[in-house]
Amino acid sequence: MASRASAARAMSAERWFFGGTAIAMAASIVIGFLPSYYLRGVVAAGHPIPSLTPLVHLHGLIFTAWMLLYVTQVLLVSSDRRDLHRKLGMAAVGLLPAMIAIALVSALYQVGRASGPPIVSPLSWLAIPLISVPVFSGLIGAGLAKRWDAASHKRYMFLAMIEMTSPGFGRWPWPPSVPGPMVIFGFSDLFLLALIAWDLKQRGRVHRATLIGGGIMVASQILRFAVWQTEPWLAFARWTAGLVA
């Protein structure tokens, strides 16, 4: 009886952890995009923002749909509605290719629109989304491939969602004293640290999916900062942006 009660408490804690972090990650994205998208004209941006185009609206629609889908999926599992979770999960399979295509095209168009965070030049900022696309799509793909392994599945999807918070945090009204790397990735990585701490608390070790997915994500962050202001990257960025100019 005691072991059953202990297992029930652990399950409840896990639901609170993944449900709470899902809502927190979605909120971080929405807050960042309030001035430029969700509440444009209502919340002051504090700096000039480019006009919205049909491509921007499509990008916003698809990624908002994914964000809401992720939160819904986590809450469905927390509510023991795994049947609906599995059915709705099929939408993720169809949404992923659209997300990849729209993210790549939108990233290239944002150079001319200068729609990235004001703390970084558009050509340098292009490193963030262009490298992010294979990272988050790879993490989502790993999560879908591991859908029959619940522990791995939820962690890969969790990490993919972390990757999507960087553009949101990058648009928060941070004071100039906060360094760019901390703005773009540091706050997002707090969710990774939370997942690592959760693994250690609940399992006594870091889960393999957390190690693999988190390692890939952090390595990609280091890569982006290593190249984004180099001349080879800037030349590549100018060339790729020219493809849609």
Phi and psi in degrees as a GROMACS rama.xvg file:
@    title "Ramachandran Plot"
@    xaxis  label "Phi"
@    yaxis  label "Psi"
@TYPE xy
-63.7062  -39.0036  ALA-2
-65.9503  -36.0038  SER-3
-65.1314  -42.7506  ARG-4
-63.9297  -39.8362  ALA-5
-64.842  -41.5285  SER-6
-65.1798  -38.1011  ALA-7
-65.9347  -40.8047  ALA-8
-64.6505  -40.5337  ARG-9
-63.8219  -41.7811  ALA-10
-64.6144  -41.2653  MET-11
-63.6017  -42.2296  SER-12
-63.3169  -40.6287  ALA-13
-63.5712  -40.4609  GLU-14
-62.7263  -41.6631  ARG-15
-64.9227  -40.3997  TRP-16
-64.2334  -55.1331  PHE-17
-70.5294  -34.7197  PHE-18
-68.1298  -44.397  GLY-19
-65.2772  -42.2616  GLY-20
-70.0988  -32.4573  THR-21
-61.8459  -45.3986  ALA-22
-66.5976  -40.5844  ILE-23
-64.4168  -41.6645  ALA-24
-66.4861  -42.0939  MET-25
-62.9068  -40.8878  ALA-26
-63.8313  -37.9397  ALA-27
-63.8881  -35.2601  SER-28
-71.4256  -47.0929  ILE-29
-61.7392  -44.4879  VAL-30
-58.5918  -44.0225  ILE-31
-62.4005  -34.7491  GLY-32
-99.1029  8.57913  PHE-33
-59.1266  -51.1772  LEU-34
-66.6199  -36.372  PRO-35
-94.1315  -15.507  SER-36
-140.57  -68.933  TYR-37
-64.5804  -40.8369  TYR-38
-125.286  43.7401  LEU-39
-58.9461  131.544  ARG-40
86.3629  -12.6645  GLY-41
-104.24  -46.2585  VAL-42
-99.5155  124.611  VAL-43
-68.3985  136.895  ALA-44
-83.7847  -28.8809  ALA-45
83.9432  -1.6638  GLY-46
-159.324  159.902  HIS-47
-61.7411  138.763  PRO-48
-125.077  139.474  ILE-49
-70.2393  160.657  PRO-50
-68.8157  157.721  SER-51
-86.459  140.667  LEU-52
-117.193  165.941  THR-53
-56.0236  -35.8633  PRO-54
-64.5134  -40.7522  LEU-55
-63.8641  -42.3004  VAL-56
-63.9086  -39.5862  HIS-57
-65.3903  -44.0707  LEU-58
-59.911  -46.8932  HIS-59
-62.3556  -40.4149  GLY-60
-64.3033  -47.7522  LEU-61
-67.1086  -43.6695  ILE-62
-75.5231  -29.925  PHE-63
-66.6101  -39.6844  THR-64
-60.7387  -42.7008  ALA-65
-64.9862  -43.5426  TRP-66
-59.279  -46.1045  MET-67
-67.4609  -35.7969  LEU-68
-62.7377  -43.3799  LEU-69
-61.7432  -48.7992  TYR-70
-60.8895  -43.8649  VAL-71
-61.2357  -43.6653  THR-72
-61.831  -42.7083  GLN-73
-64.5156  -42.9581  VAL-74
-69.5026  -31.2034  LEU-75
-64.3665  -42.7656  LEU-76
-64.2193  -40.3725  VAL-77
-63.4689  -25.7253  SER-78
-95.9616  10.188  SER-79
61.8338  30.5672  ASP-80
-104.817  60.0064  ARG-81
-67.7312  -23.4677  ARG-82
-64.039  -46.4913  ASP-83
-70.0201  -34.5058  LEU-84
-57.9646  -45.4592  HIS-85
-67.5619  -40.2047  ARG-86
-66.2885  -45.4369  LYS-87
-67.9479  -26.2512  LEU-88
-62.1912  -24.1232  GLY-89
-64.1637  -26.5081  MET-90
-65.8628  -31.3312  ALA-91
-64.3136  -35.5138  ALA-92
-63.1701  -41.3529  VAL-93
-78.4946  -26.5932  GLY-94
-79.4544  -28.9209  LEU-95
-59.7548  -48.6168  LEU-96
-59.2381  -38.2197  PRO-97
-65.5781  -40.0293  ALA-98
-61.8464  -43.9726  MET-99
-62.5073  -48.1363  ILE-100
-63.4834  -47.9707  ALA-101
-66.233  -38.7495  ILE-102
-64.1256  -41.729  ALA-103
-66.3524  -47.788  LEU-104
-65.1141  -42.7586  VAL-105
-63.5987  -37.8659  SER-106
-61.5855  -40.9643  ALA-107
-69.3937  -39.9676  LEU-108
-69.6645  -26.7145  TYR-109
-68.2674  -18.864  GLN-110
-63.6435  -48.4517  VAL-111
-68.5702  -30.8874  GLY-112
-84.9891  -14.7088  ARG-113
51.8071  48.9894  ALA-114
-96.7773  3.57531  SER-115
-76.5898  179.432  GLY-116
-57.0867  142.056  PRO-117
-67.6228  -10.4962  PRO-118
-80.3387  -8.11159  ILE-119
-134.368  143.607  VAL-120
-68.6274  149.332  SER-121
-56.5373  -41.6895  PRO-122
-66.8353  -39.2224  LEU-123
-68.7014  -42.3857  SER-124
-62.0117  -25.6861  TRP-125
-58.0374  -26.6502  LEU-126
-62.7101  -30.9336  ALA-127
-65.6059  -56.9563  ILE-128
-72.3984  -36.3297  PRO-129
-65.1925  -35.9365  LEU-130
-83.8367  -27.2282  ILE-131
-66.5198  -36.3167  SER-132
-56.9354  -52.7  VAL-133
-66.2154  -26.6428  PRO-134
-70.2547  -54.0972  VAL-135
-69.8752  -33.7447  PHE-136
-69.5281  -35.9209  SER-137
-66.4322  -40.3659  GLY-138
-65.944  -42.2139  LEU-139
-63.6139  -43.8018  ILE-140
-59.7229  -41.1249  GLY-141
-64.531  -39.3015  ALA-142
-63.4352  -41.8427  GLY-143
-67.217  -39.2512  LEU-144
-65.887  -28.8693  ALA-145
-100.52  25.0977  LYS-146
-64.6033  -20.0832  ARG-147
-88.696  -5.12708  TRP-148
-111.982  92.194  ASP-149
-56.2563  -43.2748  ALA-150
-63.3839  -44.9841  ALA-151
-69.7923  -43.1791  SER-152
-55.4387  -51.6982  HIS-153
-66.8741  -30.4223  LYS-154
-75.5684  -39.3988  ARG-155
-65.3049  -40.2904  TYR-156
-67.5404  -37.267  MET-157
-59.4967  -47.8021  PHE-158
-65.9469  -36.9294  LEU-159
-62.6107  -37.8054  ALA-160
-68.023  -37.5067  MET-161
-57.0469  -45.0142  ILE-162
-57.6222  -32.3694  GLU-163
-80.9187  -9.10405  MET-164
-81.8025  -18.953  THR-165
-58.026  -46.478  SER-166
-60.6835  -32.7541  PRO-167
-68.2987  -51.4274  GLY-168
-60.9682  -34.5459  PHE-169
-64.2144  -18.5192  GLY-170
-104.534  2.99627  ARG-171
-68.0622  152.57  TRP-172
-79.35  69.1372  PRO-173
-75.6017  147.002  TRP-174
-69.2265  155.264  PRO-175
-58.3449  -21.6545  PRO-176
-71.9922  -16.8924  SER-177
-83.0353  119.795  VAL-178
-66.0283  148.813  PRO-179
-52.8692  -47.8024  GLY-180
-57.668  -36.6081  PRO-181
-68.2378  -39.7516  MET-182
-62.892  -46.6011  VAL-183
-77.5891  -43.3066  ILE-184
-121.837  -28.2307  PHE-185
-58.4388  -45.6671  GLY-186
-72.1273  -35.4073  PHE-187
-61.8768  -40.1058  SER-188
-70.537  -11.6711  ASP-189
-62.6046  -31.6585  LEU-190
-68.9255  -36.4535  PHE-191
-64.4153  -43.4068  LEU-192
-61.7566  -36.9251  LEU-193
-64.5782  -39.9519  ALA-194
-66.6124  -41.327  LEU-195
-61.886  -44.9117  ILE-196
-62.732  -38.4179  ALA-197
-63.7538  -45.6596  TRP-198
-57.9815  -46.4022  ASP-199
-64.4064  -38.0688  LEU-200
-70.3511  -43.7228  LYS-201
-87.3448  -29.9368  GLN-202
-117.494  -15.5522  ARG-203
81.4223  0.297467  GLY-204
-157.74  162.569  ARG-205
-80.7159  129.971  VAL-206
-61.9262  147.096  HIS-207
-57.6431  -40.7489  ARG-208
-65.1643  -36.8839  ALA-209
-64.6584  -42.4479  THR-210
-64.0976  -48.4716  LEU-211
-68.9147  -54.7629  ILE-212
-65.4965  -43.7957  GLY-213
-65.5777  -37.989  GLY-214
-63.7559  -42.4656  GLY-215
-63.3715  -42.8776  ILE-216
-63.7115  -47.6176  MET-217
-65.5628  -40.3768  VAL-218
-61.279  -39.13  ALA-219
-67.6568  -32.7959  SER-220
-65.6034  -44.4507  GLN-221
-62.4105  -40.6074  ILE-222
-61.1368  -43.2019  LEU-223
-61.9558  -44.6879  ARG-224
-69.1406  -28.7545  PHE-225
-70.6413  -30.0508  ALA-226
-109.211  -19.3736  VAL-227
-67.7232  -17.1529  TRP-228
-114.421  11.3446  GLN-229
-83.6532  153.641  THR-230
-64.0372  -40.5689  GLU-231
-58.196  -41.4853  PRO-232
-66.62  -46.0603  TRP-233
-61.2277  -37.3503  LEU-234
-65.725  -43.1489  ALA-235
-62.646  -41.9147  PHE-236
-64.0795  -41.7167  ALA-237
-62.6858  -39.6423  ARG-238
-66.5659  -47.5047  TRP-239
-66.5325  -39.6259  THR-240
-65.2454  -31.5433  ALA-241
-65.6942  -19.5524  GLY-242
-66.5202  -24.4495  LEU-243
-114.769  4.30651  VAL-244
